[in-house]
Every structure is written in structure tokens, then in C-alpha cells.
Amino acid sequence: MTELVNEWLQFLVQQGAGLSDETPPQVLAFDGLGINSTQGSDFAAPLTDLGLIALTGEEAAHFLHNQLTSDVENLGSAEACLAGYCTAKGRLLATLLCWRTGDVIMLQLPRQIQAAVQKRLQMFVLRAKAKLRDASDEYVVLGLAGHAASNALTAWFPQLPAAPYHKQESDAGTLIRVADADGAPRYQWITSSAAAINAWPVLTGTLSAAGPCAWRLSEIHAGVPCVTQATQEQFVPQMINFELIGGVNFKKGCYPGQEIVARSQYLGKLKRRMLLASVASAVARPGTEVFAADDPDQPCGMIVNAEISGANQMDCLVEIKVAAADRGTVHLGAADGAPLQFKPLPYALTDPA
């Protein structure tokens, strides 16, 4: 564990954070709060579960453009974007948040899969003038949600990003507005350990301190999927609505799996989609299969992401056969498992034109 990470985590422990037994430790919750409790929609969370890959070199953008589903070459300095990294069969190995900071292109993804994804990307650099490094321990990432978060952030960023996936830079670091959730804006602040330590008491004067689970729950409410270790190579991007939220550019050139992703887009009505649901269970996990009551012998879908949202209640994103969701009851884990209650996504499910 680097000195930066140790300094930040030690500070958070002093602020009441409980840590996991992982290496490096992850923040679980703060004193007096459950893992997912935010005491409302306005909260600040240290996103210690996220990793960062930094790419430098004059051909870094071109290299990534040929590897990812988004147009990295034309990514502006005031923008961020979602992107997918696929196998040759069009199956997602990772969902990424990408942005430029000066001459560096940053890729954010779960720390759990960061090393493996970086190693795979490195295999394809070959003679390209691009270098990859693990930047996970070089920065602190804060997730801030709610209208009160917008007000609090103006102390460091007088001009906030105006819309989702817009970005601002200042001496305090990088601020990215991501997809809104529950009708409120959300931001990621990527900064130094020293700046985060100075800012945290000010932020938590008006925002509730929360663990990363609260942020992941807000991602679910925003309808933004995250591929984890349990779901790698399970989904073509459209199966988890990734093209609907800006994660796929169909006008750019080739990348691994591009032909299959394009074929899925242009062969008519999509048969599988991702839906938002709640389930009265504490055992929903990414990769857990779901079953339709009228077809109990084979799964009709899979949990993409799930987080505790209340007492014995979890909210989840579910990849599922559209026909199965339309026909009747869908159950977690088995045909006699807890039933899923589907809820509206914050965006419309549309088929390719």
C-alpha cells in the first residue's frame, strides 16, 4: 500500500470509516450508518473500490480508439465518456469511464479487474507509442451526489460541468459530472490525497458521509451498468443498454468484437435488455441468474449489479430476455426464488432504427 493510500485511509478511519480486510482495504461504511445508508440523496463517498489506468504517449489515443467501443481520438478536454472493452466475440471485459487530463488519458474501472484489463491492453500495444501504468494509488476519487453536492463543490470548482459527461479542471483536480440519479446531479472528483483530506470535513458538513456501496446504488438508479469479475464476457454491449447511454460509437473504426456489436445493432429488434428491479432478498449478486415462472428449467437473464437499498431489500440491474419480462413473474436464483419487481429506468429502451 502506497504512502498516499495509507494516508487517505488512515484519515478516513479517523473520520469513522470502517475498512474491509482486502488489500488495499476498501471503505465499507461510516460510524452509525449502514453500508448503503446515505441519510438522504446528498452524500459524499470515497470510491476506494475503483482503479485507474493512465495512458501516455503520442499514439495513446489512437491505440485506445482501436481497442474500445467509443471515439477516444476525438474525446475533448472538457468531456468524459463511457466505453466498453470487448473480446473478439463482442463480449464485454470491462465498462470504463474515460477522460483526458493534460496529455494523459485516464480509464476508470473496478479495482478488482483493473490489473487483468491493463495486462490485456498491454498485450496489444506492440509498437504503438503508448505507455500504460496503474494510477489507482496516485489519486483519490470522491463520489458526490445531490443538489447540495453541487453547492458544496463551487468552493473548488466555481464553474461546474453543465451536463452529464462534461468535465472541469482546476488546481483542485478533475471534476466529472456523470449520469444523474433520482433526479439529482452526481459528480466524481479526482484529486490528490492532501486536497481530499482538506476537503472532506467541509463536504461532510453539508453532505452525509457514505461508503462506495451508496455510490454503486446511485449508479444502479441511473441505469449505468458496471461489468465486474463475475460478469466478464457475459454481455454484448446492447444487452446491458450500453449503446443507449453513450458507451458505443457506431461510426468509428474497428475494435475487438466490432462486427458482432454492429450486427447486434442492425439486425432488428433486440431480444435482450437490461432492466431496473427491486427484490426482497439480501443475496442478489452480479452473475446470479434469474428465472421466469413459466420456464423454470433455464435462466432467462442475469444480475448485472445489485446493492442493498433497504431492510432485506436490494435494487439491481438485470440483463434479461425482453419476452420473459413481458410474460410474467421473474425470480431470483430459481423459479421459486424471490420475485423481482421491475421499475422504470431513467431512460427509454429503444430499438435500432
N, C-alpha and C positions, 0 to 999 in steps of 0.2 A: 504494500500500500504506500503510495507516494506521500510526501510531506503535505502536499496540498490537500489530498483526500483526507488524510488523518486530521489536519487542522479543521476542515469543514465538518467532518463527522463528530469530532470532539466538541465543537461549538454546538452542534445540533443536540447532542446528548445533554449539554448544559441547559439547553432550551426545553428539555423534556422529551426528546425523541427516544423511542425505543428502537434498537437495531436488531437485525437478523443475524444468524450465525454464518452467513455466506462470506465469501472472500471476493471483493471487498464487501463489508457489511452494507445492507440496504436499510433505509429508514422504513419502519413499519407504521408507526403512529406516534402521537404526542400524548403526554400525560393527560389522563382523564377523558381521552377521546378513543372511540373505537377505530378500527383500521380504516373504515370508509367514512367516518363522521366528518363533516365539514362545518357543522353548525350553520348551515345555510349555503347559498351558492357562491359566496365571496370567500375565496380561500387562497392561500399560498402553500405550495408543496415543493420540497426538494426532490427532484426527479433523479434520484440516485440509481434507478433501475435502467437508465438509458446509457448507451455507449455512443461514441463519436469516432468516425473515421475522417481524417483530414487528407486531402489530396492537393499536391502542389506540382508545379512543372508546367511548361508551356503547352503541353498536349493533354493536360489533365481533363479539361472539359470535353475534348474530342474523344478521349478514351471512355469517359463515363457516358457520353452520348451514344456510344456504340454498345454499351452494356445495359443501360437502364431504359425503362419504358417512357421516360419523359425527355423533353428537349433541353438537355443540360447546356448545350452550346449557346443557346440564346437566353439563358436564365439571367435576368437583370440583377444589378447590385441592390435594388430595392425590393426584390422578390424572394420568395421561397417557393418550393414546390414539393408535392408528393411524387414519389417514383417507386416503381417496382423493379426487383431484380429476379429474373426468371431463369429456369433451366431451359435447355433446348426444347423441351416438351411444353413450354409455356406455363409451367407451374411456378408459383412464387416461392422463392427462397427468402425474400425479405421485402417488407414495405418500409420505405425510407422517407425522411424529411430532408430536403436538400436546400442549401443556400451558399452564397458566396460571402466571404469576409476578406476583403482585400484580394490578395492573389491566391487565397485558399478556398477550396470547395469543401464544404462540410456535409457529411452524411450521418444522419442520426437514426438509430435503430436500437432494439433492446440489447442491453449489455450481454445478455445470455447468449446471443447468437453473433455478437459483433466480431469476435476473433475468427470464427469459421467463415463468415461472409467476407471479411477482409482478406483472409488467406485465399479464398476462391477468386476474388477480384485480382489479387496479386498474380495469380497464375496466368492471367490474360494480358498483363501489362506488356510483356515481351520487350520490344524495342521502343515502345512509346515513351516519350519524355514526360513521365508522370511518376510520382512517388506517393505511396500510401503510408500513413502512420496511425497508430492508435492514439487518439487525442482525448480519450474518455476521462483521464485524470488531469488534463490540463485546464479544464473548465468546470464551473458549477452551472447546472441547469435548474432553473426555477420554473414551475408552472403556476400561473396566476389566473384566476377565473373570477368573473363577475364585474359588474359596473363599478364597484368600489375599487377593484384592482386597477381599472383604467385611471381613476382619480389618483390612486397612490403612485402609479408609475410616472406621472408627469414630473415628479421631483427629479427624475433621472433622464427622462425622455420627454421634453416639452411638447414634441410633436409625435403622437402615437401613430402606428400603422393604421391606415384608414379602413382597411378591409382584410378579410382572411387571406393569408399568404402574402401579405405585404410586410415589409421589414424596415426597421430603422436601426441605424448605428449611432453610437455616441461614445464618449470616453468611458461610459459605464458598461459598454459591451454591445451585444446584439439583442434586439427585441423583435420577435416574430409574432404577428397575430396569426393564430391558427383558426380552425373552424369553430364557429360559435356553438355553444351548447346551452340548452334550456333557455334560449332567448337572450343569452348574455355573452359578451366577448371573452375570449381566452387568449393568453399570451404565453410564450416561452421567452425567458430572459437567460441568455447565455453570457456568463460573466466570470470574473476572477473570484477566487476564494475570499480574498480580502474585501472585495466590493460586496459580495453576498453576505458576509459576516456583518458588515456595517449596515446593510440594508434590511436584514431580516427583522431586527427589533422594530424598525419603522413600519415595515409592511404588516407585521403581525399586530401592530397597534390598531389597525382597522380591518385586517383580514384574519380569518381563522387559520391556524397552523394545521396542516393536514399532511398525511403520508401520500406516497405515489399512487396508492390504490384509489384515492379520491380523484386524482387526475385521470387515471385509466377509466374510471367510471364516467367521467365527463367526456372522454373520447368515445365511449360506447353511446352516450346520449347524443353526441354529434354525428354518429353513424360513420366514424372513421375506424376502419379495421387495422389491426396490427398482427402481422404474421409472427408467431413465436416458434420456439423449438418444436413444440408439439404439433404445429400445423404447417411446417415447411413442406413444400412440394404437394400440398393438398389442393390448392386452388389456382385456376386460371383467373387473371385479374377481374374479369366481369362477374365471376361467381361471388365476389365479395364487394361488388359495386364500385370497384376501384376506378373505372373509367368515368363514373358519374361524378366523382369528387375531384377530378383533375389529375389522377395518377397515371393516365395513359395518353400519349400523344400519337394519333393515328396518321399524322402527316410526316413524321420524321423517318429517318432511315432505319436500317435493320438493327436488331439487337437479339440476343438469345431468346428463342421462343416467339419471335415477332410474327412469323407466318401463322402460327396456331392462334395467337391472340387476335390477329386480324381476321382470321377465318371465323372465330367465335363471334366477332362483332358483326360480320356482314352476311352471315348465313341465316338471318331471320330472327324470329322471336327467341329470346334466351330462356332456357328451361330451368336454370338455377340462379338464385339471387340471394342476397343477404338481407335478413330482416332483424328488427329490434324486438326483443321479447323480455318478459319477466317470468321467473319460475320460483315457486315456493320450495326452495331447496338450497342447501349450503354446499352442494357437491358439483355444481356445474364448473367445468374446466375446459380450457381450449383443447380441442381434439375429441371431446366427449360426443358420441353420436346421438342423434335424435331419431325417433321412430314415429311413423304415422299409425294411428289406431287401426286403420283399415288395411294396413300392410305390415303386420308386426314382425315379419321374418327378415326384413332387410332395412338398414338405415336409410332415411330419406335426407339426411343432412348432418351437419357437424357444428358444434360450438366453435366460433372464431375467437371471441373474447368474452369473459364473464367476470363480474365483480359484485361483491356484496353491496346491496342497496338498502337493506333494512333487516329487521329481525327475521331470520330464516327466509330471506328474500334475496335473489340475485337478478341483476339485469344483464342481458347478454346480447351479443350479435351472433346470429345463426345463419350459416350458409345452408340453403335448403332447396329442394325441388319445389318450384312455384306451385305445381299442381297439388302436391301434398299439403302445402299450407292452405291452399284454397279449399281442399276437400273436407277437412275436419280437424280433429284434435291431434296435436303433435306432442310427444312425450320425451322427457329427458332420459337417456340411457337405455331404455327398453320400452316396449309398447305399454307396459303397466307402470312406467315411471311417472314422475311429477309432470303435470301438463304445462305446456308453455302458453303464456298469454301474450299474443302479439300486439305491438303498439306501433303507432305511426313513426316512420323515420323523419328526420328534419328536411329531407329532400325527396323528390318524386322518383319512382322507379320507372324509367323509360326504356323502351327497346330501341335498337338502332333504326335509323330512318331507312 
